[in-house]
Amino acid sequence: MLLQINDINVGYGGVEALKGVSLEIHEGQTVTLIGANGAGKTTLINTVSGLNAPRSGEIWFGGQRIDGLQPHEIAHLGVRQVPEGRKIFQTLTVMENLLIGSYTHGNPAKIEPNLKRIFQLFPVLRERRNLRGGSLSGGEQQMLAVGRALMASPKLLMMDEPTLGLSPLMCRRVGEIVEEIHQTGIGILLVEQNARMALKLASQGFVLQTGEIIRKGEAKDLAQDEYLKQTYLT
């Protein structure tokens, strides 16, 4: 088991954001978490990253319990997040953004091979490597955010709304990117409002509604669920 979340509860003040959530990801597996705005999707991945502390429950990664660890400690174990809104460093160059991503693995020997792989995946980043991140288009910035995360040689990549604000053409490209990353053996937790696309990319799916998992199972079965069709797939 790569990631195991057991019955976690997370709150902000008196508000319960996650209520008894459990979720599993095996090594090399793509799992999607779908739900409406405010369902708790970002709260969940921020909790895995150590940015939120659960009030109860456990989170295990690679056989090690990680709830209670600091975010940098979790990152060093191989958990990387592509945040909603990309959050690249706008004033730094593309190359500088990528090199920052390599910091957590602490192995200089991995930098060149990782750069080569990322430039193969995103040729446009090679072409724009000396430009400031803020000068890129929205789709290019999303590629940079993914590339920055891949520079860390992650075991688990958590992608938070990667198609948000992108054109239909770029959304399709993001889907292709997720498939290509999956082929490398990296585990993926895909948090996405585009449920139709997400269920096509994943083998397993979880549906989060007001902080609770209301459906889970094989993605192909969830895609045929009548309630989900009416609520998320119209």
N, C-alpha and C positions, 0 to 999 in steps of 0.2 A: 504494500500500500504506500503510495507516495504522500497523499494528504488525507487525513481523517479528522473530521470535525464532529465532535460528540456533544450534542445537546447544549449548545452555547446560548447564553442569554446576554444581550448587550443593551445598555440603556444610556440615555442622555438626560440627566436629572430625573424627572419622574416619568419620562417617556420610554417605553420599551420598544427598541428598534428591531431587535431580533429575539424570538421567543422559541427556545428549544430547537434550534436549527442543527441538523446533522447532514453531513455531505461527505462523499468519498471520491477520490480520484486515484486511479492506478497509474503506475509509471507509463509514460508515453500515451496516455489517454487524453482525449479532448472531451471535456464536460462543459455544458452550457448552463448558465443560471439566467432565467428569464423572469421578467416581471415589470410592472408599471413603474413610473416615477414614484419615488418614496416608498417602494416596497422593502428596501433595506439591502439592495444588491451591493452598493458601494460600501455600506457599513460592514458587510460580511468580508469583502476582500481587504478592507482596511484593518479589520480585526486579525485576519490571517497574517498581514504584514506587520502587525504589532503596533499599529497606529491607534487602535482602540483596545481597551482591556475588557475582556468578557467578565460579567459579574459571576457567571458560573459556567461549567462545562469545560471541555478539554479540546485542544488542537494539537495534533501530532503530524510531524513531517519527517518522512524517511525513518520512522521508528523512534523519533525523539520528540518529546513534548515541548512545544514552542510557545504556548500561551504563557505570558510572564516574561518572555525574552524581549529585549530591546529591538526596535526595527532594524538596526544595523547588524545585529547578531542573526536575525532571521534572514536578512539579505545574504549574509556570508554563507548560510547553509544552502543557498541556491533558489530562493524564492524572489522573483522579480515581478514588478507591477508596471503595466503600461496604463497610466492614470487617465481618467476621463478628462477630455480637454487637452490631452497631450502633454502640456506643461514642460515643453522643452525650454532650454535656456536661450531666450530670444536674441540676446546680444553676443552670444558665443557662436563661433563657426560650426558648421556641420561636423567637421572633424573633432573639434573640441567637445561637442556634445557626445560624440561617440566614445571618445577617450575617457570622459567622465564615467560612462557606463561600465568601463572595464575595471574600475577601482576596486569593486568588492571582491573579485576573485584573487587579487593580489599576485597574479602570475604573469610577468611580462611576456613569457613565451607564448601566451595565448592571444596576445593583442593582434599580431599580424594575421594569423589564421582566421580569427574572428572577423577582422576587417575585410579580408578577402571574401568570406562567406556572405557578409552583409552587402558588400558591393555587388556580388553576384545576384543576390536577392533583390537589391534596390540599386540598379545602375545609375539612377538619377542622383543618388547621394554621392556617388563618386564624382559625377559631373559638377555637383554643387558643393563639394567638400570644403571649399575655401569661402563660401558665402555664409553670412549670418543666418542663424536659424529662423529669425523673424522675417526674413525675406522670402521664405519658401511658401508655397501654396498650402492650403489646409491638408490636402492629401499627402503632400511631400513631408509636412511636419508629422503626420501620423506615421509615415514610414520611418522618419528619424526617431520618433519615440519608441517604435518597435526595435529598430536597430540598436538604439542605446541600451535597451533591456537585454538584447541578445549578446551584446558585448560582454556581459557578465557571465556567460556560459551557464544560464539557468537550468535547473531541473524542472521547475514549475514556472510558467509564464501566465500571469493573471492579466487579462485584457479587459479594461473597463470602458464599455461603449465605444469600441474602435471605429464604428461607422458614423458616429454622431456628427452631424453637420456636413457630411460629405455628399458629393454628387452620386447618382445611381451607378455611374461607371466606376467611380472610385470605391464605392461600396463593394462592387463585384471584385475589384482588385484586392480589397482587404480580405474578402473571403478566400481568394486564391492564396494570399499570404499565410492565412491561418492553416490552410491545407499543407502548404509547403513546410511550415514550421513543424506541423504534426509529423511529417515524414522523417524529420530528423530525430524523432524519439523524445522530444521535449513534451512534458505534460502541460496541458493548457486548460485554464479555467476561463471561459469566455462569458463575460457579462454583457448582455446585449438586449436592446429593446426590439431589434429586428428579429423576432422570434422565428420567422420562417427560415431565414438564412442560418440562424444559429443552430436550429435543429437539423439542418442538412449537414452542417459541419461536424456536429458532435455525435458521439456514440451513446452518451447518457445525458439526460436533462433533468433539471430541478426547477420547479416553478415556485417563486417566492411572492407571497401576497401579504401585505401589512405585517412583515416580519416573521411569517411562518411559511414553511414548505407545505404547499397544498397538493402538489403532484410531483412524482419522480418516476423515472423508469428509462427504458430505451428511447432514444430520441425519435426513432421512426414510429414508435407507438404513440408517443406524446403528440406527434404531428397529426395523428388521426383522432385525437381526443376531441369530442364534440364541444365540450366546454372551452377548451383552449382554442379551438377553431373560431368560436364566436367571440372570445375575449381578446386573443392575441394574434390570430392569424388572418383576420379579415383585411 
